[in-house]
Amino acid sequence: MSQVCCNDRHCFKYKHIYEKESAYFLIGLLCCEHAGAQNFTQEDFNPLRSLAAIWKMETRRGPVYEEWRVTDNKKLQGRSFRINDADTIVMEEIELFITNKEIIYSPAVKNQNNGQAVPFRLVNFSANRYVFENKEHDFPQRIIYHLVSADSLHARIEGTVKGKERASDFHFTRN
């Protein structure tokens, strides 16, 4: 194997570029390492308060509702339900709150996880689109809420089941 001598200007130029690119690569790695550890503020949480309403989605089995109310400036409570004759059938209870610089979406679904809430942490948000994630959960691993307009809400659950990507979309209108 031959050695390359880097004493001339041409070789020095490329060695310098290589060192510079390596430094940028290391800085990028360090930044990415902390990307998941975001610090969210009350200001980040406040737009979620516009969820406070009763939302309706038509399905083949009849309408499904999602109802949200603000309980204080750091918390919303929600529930998904159907109305069957005069009975309200609650399918899911939800808390959405900010604590210790994290925004948590915590649903408790009847007949799943022994009725216990499963926390999903906000990992990304922009343009009224909030992505919550819990990589340890069986399904879903991500819950996405997109406030499309004042009267339109798109919710999506997605993740992997037995190695295959799955997703379900829920399109609500303000009731």
Protein Blocks (a to p, Z undefined) as FASTA:
>chain_A
ZZddfkbfklmmmmmmmmmmmmmmmmmmmmmmmmmmccddfklmmmmmmmgccdddddfk
opcddddddfbfkbccddddddehjbccdfbdcddddeehiacdddddehiahhpacddd
dfbdcehiacdddfkbmbdcbdcdddfblmbccddddddeehiacddddddddZZ
